[in-house]
Amino acid sequence: MRREQPGPGQESVWDYPRPPAVQASDETVEVVLGGQVVARTTSSYRVLETSHPPTYYLPLGAFVDGSRRPAAGSSFCEWKGVAAYYDLLGGDLVAARAAWTYPDPTPGFEVLRDHLAVMPGAVDRCVVDGEVVTAQAGGFYGGWITSRVVGPFKGEPGTLGW
């Protein structure tokens, strides 16, 4: 693994902490599905964890009425607790289990209650301040890659043992 050197205005995911940090963001964040904006906010949280691009958590109120519905299943994060899943709906599309939340987050992550994270690869696009996000590789992680962050990123080929 060779750490990329951040340029002016960039962050290296290798400078993010473990356990992760939560940082408030006033960036304009949008989620598009089925050709429709299903969520938009200027008040989100970024979760920053070593080797991972940021995961954005949007407040429930950022989502258009009818654009989300609870989905079956759960998962466990060693840092944030038990996650619940949501399908996202936009246009004629359903993105199954494309979003998740922590209904009862562990201490230190309480601000994530009533916020949803979105898998960028499961929707048409996610946008941060006008820049279309690249989804974190691997299909498991929900990181949002923009020009603001450099890696390498967990999830890319050869990173399983990180």
C-alpha positions in Angstrom: 0.0 0.0 0.0 1.4 3.4 -1.0 -0.3 6.4 0.7 -1.2 9.2 -1.8 0.1 12.6 -0.8 -2.8 15.1 -0.5 -2.6 18.3 -2.4 -3.9 21.8 -1.4 -7.4 21.5 -0.1 -7.3 17.7 0.0 -7.5 15.2 2.9 -5.8 11.8 3.1 -8.0 9.1 4.4 -4.9 7.8 6.2 -5.0 10.9 8.4 -8.6 10.0 9.5 -8.8 8.4 13.0 -9.7 4.9 14.3 -12.2 4.8 15.9 -13.9 7.1 13.4 -14.7 10.7 14.0 -18.0 12.5 13.1 -17.8 15.9 11.5 -20.6 18.3 10.8 -20.8 19.4 7.2 -22.5 22.4 5.5 -21.7 21.1 2.0 -24.7 20.8 -0.4 -25.4 17.1 -0.6 -27.9 15.6 -3.0 -29.0 12.0 -3.8 -30.6 11.3 -7.2 -32.6 8.2 -8.0 -34.8 7.5 -11.0 -33.9 10.9 -12.4 -35.3 12.7 -9.3 -33.6 14.4 -6.4 -34.7 12.2 -3.5 -32.7 14.0 -0.8 -30.9 17.4 -0.5 -29.3 19.1 2.5 -26.7 21.6 3.7 -26.6 20.0 7.1 -25.1 16.5 7.1 -22.4 14.6 9.0 -19.3 13.0 7.6 -18.0 9.9 9.3 -14.2 9.8 8.9 -12.4 6.5 9.4 -8.8 5.5 8.6 -8.5 4.1 5.0 -12.2 4.9 4.1 -13.6 7.8 2.1 -16.1 9.8 4.1 -19.6 8.4 4.6 -22.3 11.1 4.5 -25.3 10.9 6.9 -28.2 13.1 5.9 -31.1 14.1 8.2 -34.3 12.2 7.7 -36.0 15.6 6.8 -33.6 15.9 3.8 -35.5 13.1 2.1 -38.5 13.8 -0.1 -41.8 12.3 1.2 -42.2 8.8 -0.1 -38.6 8.4 -1.1 -37.7 5.9 1.7 -39.2 2.8 3.3 -37.9 0.5 6.0 -36.2 -2.7 4.6 -35.6 -6.0 6.2 -32.4 -6.9 8.0 -29.7 -5.3 10.1 -26.0 -5.3 10.5 -23.5 -4.4 13.3 -20.7 -1.8 13.3 -18.1 -2.2 16.0 -18.2 1.6 16.4 -21.7 2.8 15.8 -23.9 -0.2 16.8 -26.8 -1.9 15.1 -27.8 -0.5 11.7 -31.3 -0.6 10.2 -31.8 -0.5 6.4 -34.1 1.5 4.1 -35.0 1.1 0.4 -34.9 4.3 -1.5 -37.6 5.1 -4.1 -37.3 7.6 -6.9 -39.0 7.9 -10.3 -39.9 4.3 -11.2 -36.9 2.8 -9.4 -36.4 1.1 -6.1 -32.8 0.9 -4.7 -33.1 -2.0 -2.2 -31.3 -1.5 1.1 -29.5 1.5 -0.4 -29.6 3.5 2.9 -29.0 2.7 6.6 -29.3 4.4 9.9 -28.4 3.7 13.6 -31.6 4.0 15.6 -29.8 3.7 18.8 -26.1 4.6 18.1 -23.4 3.9 20.6 -21.9 6.7 22.8 -19.9 9.2 20.7 -22.1 8.6 17.6 -25.5 9.9 19.0 -25.6 12.7 16.4 -26.2 10.0 13.7 -29.6 9.2 15.2 -32.4 10.2 12.7 -29.8 10.4 9.8 -29.5 8.1 6.8 -26.3 7.1 5.0 -26.6 6.2 1.3 -24.6 3.8 -0.8 -23.6 6.0 -3.8 -23.3 3.0 -6.1 -26.9 2.0 -5.5 -28.5 5.2 -6.8 -28.2 7.3 -10.0 -25.7 9.6 -8.3 -24.7 11.4 -5.1 -23.4 14.9 -5.4 -21.3 17.0 -3.0 -21.1 20.8 -3.7 -21.8 20.1 -7.4 -19.3 17.3 -7.7 -20.6 13.8 -8.6 -19.3 11.2 -6.1 -17.5 8.0 -7.0 -18.7 5.0 -4.9 -16.1 3.3 -2.7 -15.2 0.0 -4.3 -16.1 -3.4 -2.9 -19.9 -3.1 -2.7 -19.9 -3.3 1.1 -18.6 0.1 2.1 -20.6 3.4 1.8 -17.8 5.9 1.3 -18.2 8.9 -1.0 -15.1 9.7 -3.0 -14.6 13.3 -4.2 -11.6 15.2 -5.4 -11.3 16.4 -1.8 -10.0 13.0 -0.6 -7.1 10.8 -1.6 -6.3 7.2 -0.7 -5.7 4.4 -1.4 -9.2 3.4 -0.2 -10.3 0.3 1.6 -12.4 -1.9 -0.7 -10.1 -1.6 -3.7 -8.4 -4.8 -5.0 -5.7 -6.0 -2.6 -7.2 -4.3 0.4 -9.0 -7.2 2.1 -6.3 -7.7 4.7 -6.1 -4.0 5.8 
